[in-house]
Structure formats: C-alpha cells, structure tokens
Amino acid sequence: MRSFLPGNAVDLLRSGREFFPALVAAIDGAEREAWLETYIFADDAAGNAVADALIRAASRGVTARVMVDGWGARHYLTRELAARMQAGGVRVAKYRPEVAFWQFRSNRMRRLHRKLAQVDGRVAFVGGINIIDDMNTPGHTPPRVDFAVRVRGPLLGTIVPTMQRLWEIVQFFEFNGDLADLGDAEPGPPSTHKAGTVTARFVVRDNLRHRSDIERAYLAAVRTSTREIVIASAYFFPGIGFRRELIAAAARGVRVTLLLQARVEFRLLHHASRALFGQMIDAGIAINEYSRSFLHAKVAVVDDTWATVGSSNIDPYSLLMARESNIVVRDTRFADSLRSELLAIIDGGAVRVAPQSWRARPWHEKALGWLAYGVVRVAMGFLGYGGHGWWRASGPRPSSAAAGASAVAVAAADVEDD
C-alpha cells in the first residue's frame, strides 16, 4: 500500500458545479500536458466544456489525452464528440473497447471506473465525478450528489505515474505490442514540492499488486474507529468481512451512519443490498436512504480525522473487478468539512430506515431481497469472484461452480433471520 505523504493541498469539490469549472480552469492553464481518465464522457454541456478546454490546450501545443472505459462510454461518448476532439489534436483512447455480448468473458467486467485528471504534473483531480452534467439523469430534478478533490503537492508523484502506466498499457495493446508506433509524449516530472499541510495517500485498486488496497484502507479505519463512522456509497453491497467490522464498531459504541442511494438504478443490486439491512439495523447502524436526487458519492469519514474520496463503491464491482482510485486524507479540517456535507445531505433529503417498519415489511418484499441476494451471490460465484471475502467460511476458495451452487443455500443465513 502506498504511504501517507505530508505537505499536500487538498480541496473538496462538491458535485459538478464546483468540479467542472475547476477542471476547465486547470486545463486552460496547461503549458505541457493535460490528461484525463473517466468511466463516462458524455456529449452534453459538461462534456463539451471539458472537450473544448482540451482542444484549446492541444492548439497551444499541450499534450492532451483522454481515456474512457469502453463499456461506460458506449452510450455517452458520441462518435461526433470523439471525432471533434481527435480533429482538435486530443488523443482519445478506450480501455477494453470490446463490449459485444458474443465476445463476453468474465474478465471483461474489469472496467476502468476511476476518475482522474492531471495537468502539468502540478495539479490533479481524484474523485467519483464522471464527465457528465449533474442534470443528465432522467427524472432527477435536483443535481446529482457527488464529490471530488483537487490535489497539489507530493501526491502528484504517485498519481502521474499511475496514469502514465495505464496509458502505456492501453497503447501497447492498441498498437499490437509495437512500442515503436506509440509516438506519444512522456509526462514531465510531477511537482512534488510542499503545497499545503494535509497528509494524504493515493490508493488504487487493480488486478495486480493493488487488488485489495482500497478495501484494506477502509477496514483499517473502521477497525480503529472510536467515535463515529459516516459512509456514503451509491452502491452498497459489502462482503461479510466488511459487515462484521461495521457491526463490531457499533457494538463498541461507535456511531455508524450509512448514506445510501434510495432511487433504483440497477434493480437486482438494489434489492440484494437492501437484504443486508436487517442485521445492520439490529446492530444499531443508522441507515439513511437518499431520494431527493441521484446519489453518486463514494466517500467516508471516520473519527473526524480520517476521510476518503474516490471512485470506489463498497460493492463487488468496485472492490473485486474494476480499476478504482481514492484519496485517503488524515486531516481534521478536511474530515470535518466532508462530514458536514454528508450530514447536511442526510438532513436535507434522506429518510432513516426505522427498525420497526423494516421488520414489519411484507413477506414478499423480504423474499424479493433474499432472492436478489442469492442471485448476486450465484453470479459472483460463476464469474470466479466468490472467494474474495464475500463468502462466510474461511479457508480455501471454492471453485466457481461450487460457489454458484452453494450461494442460494447460504444466502438466508448470511443475510438476516427475518
């Protein structure tokens, strides 16, 4: 795991209203390079504003790069917008562009879900905000709720090489392994001089050396918590180990508050995740469902001193399959600012799941949750991810077939007693 580094300036950016002006301003000030990674790059007002800034930068001789995920961008990055950026001198690459159903393999689920940007090696952006307008979500009147951070200081020394390595990997396969054809500029040296007083760490999840770094960062903070845990996650489907740590924290008197998405986007995951509520409510964990608009946040605060902002949800997709990136901050002022934002969101648009009403819900609703949970467990088993902490038993990892066959049998006992 990467080490904590002191001397950073870390600014919290609240949704697109603060993120996009800051990103565009940074790109407009670029002198050497402006690189961007995102899951979604939409052909809308926000996407075109960022694209225009990248094109302006390229016209000044700046190396402008955009990498999008092949799956996430397929309905958002139009051919017209991609062609306009390329014609303007912006390099556009797709991570795993093969998304056709007949080409499906389990490793195709390993997508580029992180949202990163860096300009001249002097400023970076890390968070959960895609390049898409806050209002580009049908049926949601208030803006989407999400967070990112602007970073300057020693952390650039880890963020810039991370982006460079992925660009080289994608370009290597795009050019069929012929490195002589890459023809692309190397990044300049990142500025690692002291820029502030914040101690922070840049953490990624990949399928090589950093498969569990983000999850371990969360678990370390939860295990050592003494007062309060506040977690906001758009998609919340933690494994049994993660749930046990939250329950153990609540048992020793820690106030544990979850802010989760109430609006249904993926029905199966929505009902499966709600099947976990019973055991957590019984443990005294406060679950708040936000329905005023679309909650896309992936952030947490622990004990007023530890905080994280990033792209990783607490679910199998983020913790087991996708490429993700988070920044972990040890700073009382930053943690207090993020905590205040989360509590304001809870007060302004969330409803707490009451223990009495939860226990009294209809039998068919309970059955739907149990069934959805079992189906997700079966799917995880057949995809080969059944043994990564989502199974109750310790010991050897079950085979994919065994994992799938046993998932439904253990689902009810693993979830709740009612």
BELHU-V92629 format. One record per residue. RES is the residue in one small letter. PSI is psi in whole degrees, 0 to 359 (NA if undefined). D_LAST is the distance of its C-alpha to the last C-alpha in Angstrom with 1 decimal. Layout:
res-><RES/RES>
psi-><PSI/PSI>
d_last-><D_LAST/D_LAST>
This chain:
res-><m/r/s/f/l/p/g/n/a/v/d/l/l/r/s/g/r/e/f/f/p/a/l/v/a/a/i/d/g/a/e/r/e/a/w/l/e/t/y/i/f/a/d/d/a/a/g/n/a/v/a/d/a/l/i/r/a/a/s/r/g/v/t/a/r/v/m/v/d/g/w/g/a/r/h/y/l/t/r/e/l/a/a/r/m/q/a/g/g/v/r/v/a/k/y/r/p/e/v/a/f/w/q/f/r/s/n/r/m/r/r/l/h/r/k/l/a/q/v/d/g/r/v/a/f/v/g/g/i/n/i/i/d/d/m/n/t/p/g/h/t/p/p/r/v/d/f/a/v/r/v/r/g/p/l/l/g/t/i/v/p/t/m/q/r/l/w/e/i/v/q/f/f/e/f/n/g/d/l/a/d/l/g/d/a/e/p/g/p/p/s/t/h/k/a/g/t/v/t/a/r/f/v/v/r/d/n/l/r/h/r/s/d/i/e/r/a/y/l/a/a/v/r/t/s/t/r/e/i/v/i/a/s/a/y/f/f/p/g/i/g/f/r/r/e/l/i/a/a/a/a/r/g/v/r/v/t/l/l/l/q/a/r/v/e/f/r/l/l/h/h/a/s/r/a/l/f/g/q/m/i/d/a/g/i/a/i/n/e/y/s/r/s/f/l/h/a/k/v/a/v/v/d/d/t/w/a/t/v/g/s/s/n/i/d/p/y/s/l/l/m/a/r/e/s/n/i/v/v/r/d/t/r/f/a/d/s/l/r/s/e/l/l/a/i/i/d/g/g/a/v/r/v/a/p/q/s/w/r/a/r/p/w/h/e/k/a/l/g/w/l/a/y/g/v/v/r/v/a/m/g/f/l/g/y/g/g/h/g/w/w/r/a/s/g/p/r/p/s/s/a/a/a/g/a/s/a/v/a/v/a/a/a/d/v/e/d/d>
psi-><142/151/158/139/129/170/21/155/122/116/128/130/125/106/185/335/332/329/310/317/322/318/313/319/320/316/320/339/4/139/338/313/150/110/146/136/136/152/316/135/102/148/74/193/314/314/319/328/317/317/316/320/320/320/319/319/315/324/340/2/8/138/112/124/141/129/127/158/139/328/311/329/355/330/359/314/100/158/325/315/318/317/322/318/316/320/333/6/9/129/125/125/152/134/121/70/347/102/7/143/319/351/7/134/158/328/350/346/350/89/168/99/352/156/104/150/148/144/119/19/15/338/140/160/131/136/204/8/117/167/81/141/142/333/1/60/104/135/359/111/305/159/156/142/120/171/154/173/149/130/135/145/200/335/338/333/343/329/312/311/328/315/320/317/318/320/317/321/312/317/325/314/329/324/22/36/3/95/338/339/359/312/42/148/143/154/150/169/131/150/113/18/155/131/352/204/8/132/127/167/139/123/136/160/124/191/22/259/345/46/330/14/317/316/318/325/315/309/322/319/319/316/327/3/147/342/307/143/126/119/131/125/127/321/116/105/68/154/172/324/317/316/319/321/320/316/320/321/314/323/332/15/5/133/116/120/128/133/111/162/127/327/138/121/308/104/316/310/324/309/326/318/324/339/343/350/322/308/329/320/317/332/356/11/130/120/121/124/125/125/357/324/193/121/114/9/150/77/165/154/135/122/30/6/339/134/154/143/133/200/351/118/173/76/168/324/311/318/347/337/312/159/123/165/136/156/134/126/134/92/122/317/315/314/320/321/314/318/316/320/316/318/325/322/318/314/327/348/15/154/127/137/111/135/319/312/328/316/333/5/156/154/324/332/320/316/322/317/315/315/315/319/315/320/317/319/318/314/318/322/314/336/353/15/17/341/12/50/356/358/144/316/144/176/198/146/131/157/163/318/316/322/315/320/327/353/310/326/325/353/312/315/328/336/296/169/349/NA>
d_last-><39.6/42.2/43.5/43.3/46.5/48.1/50.4/48.3/48.2/44.7/44.3/40.9/41.2/38.9/38.2/41.0/43.1/44.0/43.5/45.7/48.8/48.6/48.3/51.1/53.3/52.8/53.8/56.8/58.0/57.7/60.9/59.9/56.4/53.3/50.4/47.0/43.8/41.0/38.3/39.4/42.9/43.1/46.3/45.8/47.4/45.8/46.4/50.0/50.7/49.6/51.5/54.6/54.5/54.3/57.2/59.3/58.7/59.7/62.9/63.8/63.6/60.1/58.0/55.0/52.1/48.8/46.1/43.3/40.5/41.4/38.0/37.3/40.9/41.3/40.6/41.9/45.0/47.5/50.5/52.7/51.2/51.2/54.8/55.9/54.6/56.3/59.5/59.4/59.4/55.7/54.3/51.1/49.0/45.8/43.3/42.3/43.7/42.8/39.8/40.8/38.2/40.6/41.1/37.5/36.7/33.7/35.9/36.5/33.1/34.9/36.0/38.0/35.4/37.3/39.4/42.6/46.1/49.2/52.7/55.7/53.7/53.8/50.7/47.3/44.2/40.7/37.4/35.0/37.3/38.6/42.0/40.8/41.3/38.7/38.9/38.8/35.3/35.4/33.7/33.4/36.0/35.8/36.6/34.1/32.9/33.9/35.9/38.7/41.3/45.0/46.3/49.8/51.0/50.5/47.2/49.3/50.5/47.1/46.1/49.3/49.6/46.0/46.8/50.1/48.7/46.3/49.1/51.3/48.7/48.2/51.9/52.7/50.7/51.9/55.5/54.8/55.3/58.8/58.7/62.2/60.9/58.4/61.1/58.9/59.5/58.0/56.3/58.4/57.6/54.7/55.6/54.0/56.0/54.3/53.1/51.0/49.3/45.7/44.5/42.2/41.2/40.8/38.0/37.5/35.2/37.1/37.1/39.8/40.2/37.6/34.5/32.2/34.2/32.1/28.9/30.7/32.2/28.8/27.5/30.7/30.5/26.8/27.7/30.8/29.4/30.2/29.6/27.9/26.3/26.2/25.3/25.9/25.0/25.3/23.1/20.4/18.8/19.5/19.4/17.7/20.9/21.1/17.5/18.4/21.6/20.1/17.7/20.7/22.9/20.7/20.6/24.4/24.8/25.1/24.2/22.1/22.2/21.2/23.1/21.7/23.0/21.6/24.0/23.2/25.8/24.2/21.4/19.9/19.7/18.6/15.4/14.9/15.4/13.0/10.2/11.2/11.0/7.8/9.4/12.7/12.2/11.1/14.3/16.3/17.1/18.5/17.7/20.4/20.8/24.4/25.6/29.3/30.5/29.7/28.4/29.9/30.1/29.4/30.3/29.3/30.9/30.5/32.3/34.9/36.9/35.0/34.2/33.8/34.6/34.6/33.4/30.5/26.9/24.1/23.1/24.4/27.3/28.8/28.1/28.9/31.3/33.2/36.1/35.0/36.8/36.0/38.1/36.9/38.8/39.6/41.2/40.3/41.9/40.1/36.7/37.3/38.3/35.3/32.9/34.7/34.3/30.6/30.2/32.5/30.4/27.3/29.3/31.0/28.4/24.8/22.0/19.5/15.8/15.2/12.2/12.5/12.8/10.0/7.4/9.8/10.2/11.0/9.3/12.0/11.4/7.9/9.9/12.8/11.3/10.2/13.7/15.5/14.3/15.5/18.7/19.5/19.1/21.3/23.8/24.0/24.8/27.5/29.0/29.4/27.3/24.5/25.9/26.4/23.6/20.8/20.2/18.6/21.5/24.8/28.1/29.8/28.6/27.6/29.7/28.6/28.3/26.3/24.0/23.5/23.1/20.4/18.3/16.0/15.7/14.3/12.3/8.8/9.7/11.5/9.1/5.8/3.8/0.0>
